[in-house]
Amino acid sequence: VIKLLIPDMPTADEVLPFLRRIDANRQYVNGGPLVAEFERVLRNATCAPTVTVANATLGLELVLKALDFSATSTGLDDLPRVLVPSVTYVASALAIVNAGCIPILADVDAHTWKLEPSMARSIAMTQRIDAVMPVAAFGSPVDLAEWVGFSKETGIPVVIDAAGALTEQDCGGSPNVHVVFSLHATKFWGCGEGGAVACGSQDMADRIRGLACFAGPGATNAKMSEYHAAVGLADALRLAAKHERVMRVYDAYLEALNDDHRLVFQDEPTRGNYTLFPVLLPAGYYAARVADEMLKHGIECRQWYQPFLHERPSLDGIANMIRPMVVADGLSDCLLGLPFHTSLTAADIAQVCARLSACLA
Ligand SMILES: Cc1ncc(COP(=O)(O)O)c(C=O)c1O
């Protein structure tokens, strides 16, 4: 079977020197030296005040809780309204709901498959929006400068869900724009389970650190342990080599599929650190059927994020939807995630592409 995704994580031997440091320090939790060092390394990568958390879902929730909506929303019957694209993983919506806000679901742009600032601007002109959560869909970064411009112009805070885009998504530029990353094992840079919040200001970073450690209204326990930091630090040393491996797979796919002009790929990654490979099939070819056919031939595919938020029964009556969802509906039918990981061989990729061509013949 050709697996959909095999994480490229550090081996036990690679993590061992960091675990030995934990043995020596005898500090395991609550902001020990490895977490502090990992946050310094992350801060160098994000160029923004960065706080580690237990996962990205909690990171998103805590940023929303740390925002002050009192000027626009009274709470209770008048909850803060957070605009989010339907094309995202359910975690984005869960974070919004768990922060006591209402998800307002929007369609995405036909070219980028993301919520764009121009779309958010039009929506915010016709209804109250208290915050926007753009999503770096499938790991492809959003345009930071444009979102900073949106926030400056409208005064609306922006919380970028860049769960799958650490090392791809730029951060900073405004005290009103915050970026949340996942360090899940399936991401380009992982620590097993974890997240990082790159904050627009030191004040926001301090608030997130407090909320993640039982301090203040809405607080919880979302701290990262020394063990997770050990894995994240070990993985940091492998990113350059991992990048080479990812690009080898990415380039092999493009070379094999580029001749089929009916297929549409997502924007080029800015730095090439992709973790997924979604392909838009021609209209009339349903991704669910093609995935079944591929599996019959031993190839695992996935309709990533699906069902999209506007199709999730669990959000009925909880989320507000801005219809129509023309682009999201089209992606829902025809977007297929092909196997993508650094253990794929050239022969595997050739087999996947040949089978896909046969499905589309
Ligand atoms: C877009 C998006 N948001 C949020 C998350 C949640 O991340 P985590 O598993 O770290 O909570 C994911 C997970 O893959 C995701 O893809």
The ligand as an SDF file (V2000), in Angstrom:
LIG
                    3D

 16 16  0  0  0  0  0  0  0  0999 V2000
   -6.1370   24.3730    9.2820 C   0  0  0  0  0  0  0  0  0  0  0  0
   -5.9070   23.6920   10.6040 C   0  0  0  0  0  0  0  0  0  0  0  0
   -6.2030   24.3340   11.7370 N   0  0  0  0  0  0  0  0  0  0  0  0
   -5.9800   23.7820   12.9460 C   0  0  0  0  0  0  0  0  0  0  0  0
   -5.4420   22.5160   13.0810 C   0  0  0  0  0  0  0  0  0  0  0  0
   -5.2550   21.9120   14.4250 C   0  0  0  0  0  0  0  0  0  0  0  0
   -3.9090   21.7440   14.7830 O   0  0  0  0  0  0  0  0  0  0  0  0
   -3.5420   20.9040   16.0740 P   0  0  0  0  0  0  0  0  0  0  0  0
   -3.6670   19.4510   15.7090 O   0  0  0  0  0  0  0  0  0  0  0  0
   -2.1400   21.2790   16.4270 O   0  0  0  0  0  0  0  0  0  0  0  0
   -4.5090   21.2900   17.1410 O   0  0  0  0  0  0  0  0  0  0  0  0
   -5.1300   21.7920   11.9230 C   0  0  0  0  0  0  0  0  0  0  0  0
   -4.5550   20.4560   12.0340 C   0  0  0  0  0  0  0  0  0  0  0  0
   -4.0730   19.8730   11.1020 O   0  0  0  0  0  0  0  0  0  0  0  0
   -5.3570   22.3970   10.6530 C   0  0  0  0  0  0  0  0  0  0  0  0
   -5.0780   21.7460    9.5110 O   0  0  0  0  0  0  0  0  0  0  0  0
  1  2  1  0
  2  3  1  0
  2 15  2  0
  3  4  2  0
  4  5  1  0
  5  6  1  0
  5 12  2  0
  6  7  1  0
  7  8  1  0
  8  9  2  0
  8 10  1  0
  8 11  1  0
 12 13  1  0
 12 15  1  0
 13 14  2  0
 15 16  1  0
M  END
$$$$
